[in-house]
Amino acid sequence: MDRVSFPCPTVRFCPRSENVTWGTASENPLSKLVFIRIKAVMPEPSDQVKTRGVRQVLSSIEEVRAAIVEVVRLANRGLTILTHDLEPQIYDHDDFLEPLKKFILARTFARVRVLILEPARVVLSASRFVAMGRRLNSYIEFRRVLPELSGHPEAFFIADEQALVYRARAESWEGMADTYEPAVARMYLSKFESLWNACETEPEVRQLQI
């Protein structure tokens, strides 16, 4: 993965004998290469051992979608999404929309926040995710990132302050997922909060009364 533009906390990536899975491409040499590149982004200290959660190296759209669905199912309070174009292969898919709807309807306090980095690439009227937001507008909010703040290559999806799916380059499906990594989740949440507070509700979405 390309180097991210902000420092990562020291978090150990465990060997395959620990809580790490490799998606459907476990024997593909590309998966091992992805794992090595992720380790370069998140250094592995010698004095920490991962004892909770499952970490997975991702290399395909199917693996990313499955990881996001799993993170939705783990959420209790809120979901935080940084996306460039609302990735319809992920966010318009029934595998995502159905558990998302169950998550929201089961909790009166649920909150889903979505930051769109490249709104010009999004056809909001065709988005099933946006249509759900129209129906559940008390729970889902979309905002556009201002042009001067949009220079972020990554994409991520976070549940509460614990589970996350992260890709250093949004145009690639290579990434990682972890069902319990609070230090990393809080780091990306902090970045998200800074962008969220500086941005505005997506105007086309506002016209749709979302």
N, C-alpha and C positions, 0 to 999 in steps of 0.2 A: 504494500500500500504506500501511497505517497505520504510524506511526513505531514501530520496535521499542524495547524498554525498556532496551537496552544499546547502547553505542557500537559503530560498525562501523569496521574499519580502512579506510584510504584505498585503495581499489581502483578501477582504471579500468574503466568500461563502454565498450567500444570502439564506434565507429560501425559501421554495418551493413556497410561495406566490409571490416572486419576479421573476427575470429573470432567472429561473433555470428550465430546463426540464430534464426528467429522462429516455429518450430513450423508447424502447418498453417494458422494464421490470419495469415500474414505480411502480407496486404493489408488485414486488418481494422483499422479505426481504433482498436479497443479494445486491440489488441496494442501499438500505438504509445503509447497512454496508459499501459498497464502498464509499458512500458519507462521512460517518464518518471518514473513513481512509484517504480520500483526505483532509478533514479538518485538520487532524493531520499534513499533509505535508505542507499545505498552511494555516497558522493561520488566524483566523478571528478577526480583531481588532474591537473595539466597536465604533470607530469614523469614519468609512468609509462606504459609501453606494454605491453599484453598480448601476449605472444609465444607462449604455450603454452595448450593447451586450447581447448575450444569452449564459448561461453556462449550460452544459449538463454533467451528470454523465453517463459514458459508462460501459457496462458490457458484450458486445458480439461483435463478429467480424462484424456483420451487422451494429451495431451502430457506431463502429470505422470507418468503410468504409464510411458510410453516413456522419459522421462528417468531415472526410478528404475531401470528395467531396464538402461539403459546404464551407470549408476553401479555397479550390481551387477557387471556384466561387467568393469568396470575395477578392482574390488577385489582386493587380494592377501592382506590379513590380517584385516580386520574391517569390520563394518558397524554403524553407530550410527543408531538410529531414535528420534525424538521424535514421538509421535503422540497425538492426543486419544482416539481410539476404535478403533484398529487398522484404520481405513478399509478396509472389505472391498472397495470398488471398486478398491483398489490392491493390498492385501496378501493378499487371497484369490483373486486372479486368476492363472490359469495363466501368463500372461506374466511375472509376478513369481516365482511359486513354483518354476517349472522352473529358471531360471538361479540362483535362490537355492540350490536343492538341489545343483546342479552345483558352485557355489562352495564349499559346505561339504564335499561328498564328495571334492573334489579336494585338500583341505588339512587335515591333521590338526590344525593350529593355528588354524583359522578360529574366529572369535568373532562372534556377532550379539547385540547388546544392544538391548533395546526398552524405552523408558519410556512408560507409559500415563498421560496427564494426567487423563482422565475415565473411570476404570474402570467406573463405574456405567452407562455407556452401552454397554459391551461385553458381548456374549453369547459368553463364551469357549468354551462347548461347541459353538458353531456355527462357530467360526473355523477355517478351513483352515490358516492360519498357525500358530495355537496347536497344531493337530493335528500339524503338521510338527515343531514344537518338542517335542512329546511324544516323537516318534520319534527326534529328534536332540538330546536334552536335554543332551548334553555340549557343544553348540555354541551353542545359543540360550537366552537368559535374558530373562524378562520381569519388570519391576518396575513398581509403581504409584507415582505421585508423591503424596506426602502432601498432604492438602487445603490445609494452610497454605502449600504451595509450588507450588500448581497454577495460579497466575495467569499463565500464559504463553500468549498467543494464537497463537504460531507453530507450525509443524510443519517438521521437516527430516529429511533422510536423507543420511548421510555415508559415504563409502568411504575407509578408512584415514585419512589426514590431507590428502587432496587434492581429491577430487571430492565434489560435494554438490548436493542439490536443496533449495530453501528456499522456504517460503511464509510471509509475514508474518502471514496470518490463515488458520488451519487450515480454516475454513468456506468458504474461497474456493480455487479452483483457480489463481488468478493467482500467479505466482511466477517463480523463475529457477533455472536449472541451470548448472553449470559443471563440465567434466571435469578441470580443473586450476586450483585456486585455494587453495593451501595456507594463506595467511594467514586467509582467511575460514573455511575448514574448521576450522582450529585454534581460532579464536575460538568457534565453536559447539560444538566438542568440549569446550572448557574449561567452558562453561556446562552441557553435558550431564554432565560428570564431577561437577560440584558437586551436581547434582540426583541423579545415580545413587548417589553415596556417602551421601546423606542419606535415601534411600528404601529401601523394603523389597520383597522378592519378592512379587508379586501373590498373595494367599492362595489364591484359587480356582485359579490356575495351579499353585501349590505342591501343592494337593490332587490335581491331575492329574499330579503328579510331573514337572513341567517344571523 
